[in-house]
């Protein structure tokens, strides 16, 4: 890892590389890392850089919280069409995470609220500390999600649970969010970034084409009919086995140079 992470976007983002893994930090701790359009543009630049020079990436927040969501002070002053364009900016940026070329792990500490939860939902694996919490207070504030949550969060936890969170404004613990499907791992306080980085390093060892197919084919297949999905699966599976990296990995396995799948550790 670089000894001193670089900053991007006038200091709103920190960026460092640990081997094949890029670490992208939200760096506005005095505002609980609340997201403005300028912040999202800086994040997009960091995601593009990570895609160009790493094989996996980790998103995390500096300070106590991951991200408290939309900077309401900025949002409340926007004219109607500017608000639309701002929402579409978030959509484009978060899509470069969700449907990009490398997998992203999100390390969640403290609050993942509103747009912060929407950002986390665009990552592929979410690691939350047991003290983290999630909320969608838009309903109580007279607004609506605008960072892709109506699609991504509802797909993770279901539209009924998402609607409950928006209508009531209630907070949901990391443990309950894991049970709902919105969190992949719950870890002890103070360990989310370490665990997320370990997972990212593991994913970085995968074949690049396979990671790309998982990121881009799986969500599309989920939107298809069963027949179309199975046809697409056959095409992607066949393409994957044609890559030189896949051929070598399969050869290594058959010649017993790679480990077999093991049963999970007992807890």
Secondary structure, 3 states (H helix, E strand, C coil): CCCCCEEECCCCEEEEEECCEEEEEECCHHHCCCECHHHHHHHHHHHHHHHHHCCEEEEEECCCCCECCECHHHHCCCCHHHHHHHHHHHHHHHHHHHCCCCEEEEEECCEEECHHHHHHHHCCEEEEECCCEEECHHHHHCCCCCCCHHHHHHHHHCHHHHHHHHHHCCEEEHHHHHHHCCCCEEECCCCHHHHHHHHHHHHHCCCHHHHHHHHHHHHHHHCCCHHHHHHHHHHHHHHHHHCHHHHHHHHHHHCCCCCCCCCCCCC
